[in-house]
Amino acid sequence: MQIPSNEIKVTFARSGGAGGQNVNKTSTKAILHWSVGRSQIFSWEEKVRIREKLINRINHEDEVVVMSDEERSQSQNRALAQERLQALVTKALQVPKKRRPTRPTKASKLRRIESKKIRSQTKEGRRNVE
């Protein structure tokens, strides 16, 4: 599900890195704040799942904070941060497939026992016979 832009609060700050003197006078670092609890597009269960999966990314105000300062323009950094936020939420909402336990095949059991016999014979040959 796409997070609507009206639920995301964007702020800008000065960023380091490439840009020369331009870095000192422009605020190009984009910081996105998205409140999990106030979101209207996700159900209660989905919000619980997001909180569990992104527990280390959520601050004390129940917000996911994502930053980007790689690019030299505000718009590019905002777009990158939005993509990252969307990717984080999408990944958090994915429910892993339940593992169905399987048994080894008869052929794999025979191969295992055969290799054990060969190894046993090799070691038997190394014994000091008196």
C-alpha positions as CSV (number, residue, x, y, z in Angstrom):
1,M,0.0,0.0,0.0
2,Q,1.3,3.5,-0.9
3,I,1.7,5.9,2.0
4,P,-0.2,9.1,1.2
5,S,1.9,12.2,1.2
6,N,-0.4,14.1,3.6
7,E,0.6,11.6,6.3
8,I,4.3,12.3,5.9
9,K,5.9,15.3,7.5
10,V,9.0,16.5,5.7
11,T,11.7,18.8,7.1
12,F,15.0,19.8,5.6
13,A,18.4,20.4,7.2
14,R,21.9,21.2,6.1
15,S,23.8,18.2,5.0
16,G,27.5,17.4,4.7
17,G,29.2,15.7,1.8
18,A,29.6,16.7,-1.8
19,G,28.4,20.2,-2.9
20,G,31.3,22.5,-2.0
21,Q,30.3,25.8,-0.5
22,N,26.7,25.2,-1.7
23,V,26.4,22.7,1.2
24,N,27.0,25.5,3.8
25,K,24.1,27.7,2.6
26,T,21.4,25.3,1.4
27,S,19.3,22.8,3.4
28,T,19.2,19.7,1.2
29,K,19.0,16.9,3.7
30,A,15.4,15.5,3.7
31,I,14.0,14.1,6.9
32,L,10.7,12.3,6.8
33,H,8.5,11.6,9.8
34,W,5.6,9.2,9.4
35,S,3.3,8.5,12.4
36,V,2.3,4.8,12.5
37,G,-0.5,5.3,14.9
38,R,-2.1,8.2,13.1
39,S,-2.0,6.5,9.7
40,Q,-5.5,5.9,8.2
41,I,-4.6,3.5,5.4
42,F,-3.4,0.6,7.6
43,S,-5.6,-1.6,9.8
44,W,-4.8,-2.1,13.5
45,E,-3.2,-5.5,12.7
46,E,-1.0,-4.0,10.1
47,K,0.1,-1.2,12.4
48,V,1.0,-3.8,15.1
49,R,3.1,-5.7,12.5
50,I,4.8,-2.5,11.3
51,R,5.7,-1.6,15.0
52,E,7.1,-5.1,15.6
53,K,9.2,-5.2,12.5
54,L,10.4,-1.6,12.6
55,I,10.8,-1.4,16.4
56,N,14.4,0.0,16.1
57,R,13.3,2.6,13.6
58,I,10.4,4.0,15.6
59,N,11.0,6.9,18.0
60,H,9.2,7.7,21.3
61,E,6.5,9.6,19.4
62,D,5.5,6.5,17.4
63,E,7.1,7.9,14.2
64,V,9.3,6.2,11.6
65,V,12.1,8.7,10.7
66,V,13.9,8.3,7.4
67,M,16.7,10.6,6.2
68,S,18.4,11.2,2.9
69,D,21.3,13.5,2.1
70,E,23.1,11.7,-0.8
71,E,21.9,14.1,-3.5
72,R,22.5,17.8,-3.9
73,S,18.9,18.8,-4.3
74,Q,16.0,18.8,-1.9
75,S,13.5,17.2,-4.3
76,Q,15.8,14.3,-5.1
77,N,16.6,13.7,-1.4
78,R,12.8,13.8,-0.6
79,A,12.1,11.3,-3.3
80,L,14.8,9.0,-2.1
81,A,13.6,9.2,1.5
82,Q,10.0,8.5,0.4
83,E,11.2,5.4,-1.6
84,R,13.1,4.1,1.5
85,L,10.1,4.7,3.8
86,Q,7.8,2.9,1.4
87,A,10.3,0.0,1.0
88,L,10.6,-0.3,4.8
89,V,6.8,-0.4,5.3
90,T,6.2,-2.8,2.4
91,K,8.9,-5.2,3.7
92,A,7.5,-5.0,7.3
93,L,4.0,-6.0,6.0
94,Q,5.2,-9.1,4.2
95,V,4.1,-12.2,6.0
96,P,6.7,-14.9,5.6
97,K,5.6,-18.2,4.0
98,K,5.0,-20.9,6.6
99,R,7.6,-23.7,6.4
100,R,6.2,-27.1,5.7
101,P,8.5,-29.8,7.3
102,T,9.6,-32.4,4.8
103,R,11.3,-35.8,5.2
104,P,14.5,-36.9,3.5
105,T,13.9,-39.2,0.5
106,K,14.8,-42.9,0.5
107,A,17.5,-42.3,-2.1
108,S,19.1,-39.5,0.1
109,K,19.1,-41.8,3.1
110,L,20.8,-44.6,1.1
111,R,23.4,-42.1,-0.2
112,R,24.2,-40.9,3.3
113,I,24.6,-44.5,4.7
114,E,26.7,-45.5,1.7
115,S,29.1,-42.5,2.2
116,K,29.3,-43.4,5.9
117,K,30.3,-47.0,5.0
118,I,33.0,-45.8,2.6
119,R,34.4,-43.4,5.3
120,S,34.3,-46.2,7.8
121,Q,36.2,-48.5,5.5
122,T,38.8,-45.8,4.9
123,K,39.4,-45.4,8.6
124,E,39.4,-49.1,9.2
125,G,42.3,-49.4,6.7
126,R,44.3,-46.9,8.8
127,R,44.1,-49.0,11.9
128,N,47.3,-50.7,13.1
129,V,46.6,-54.4,12.7
130,E,48.6,-56.6,15.1
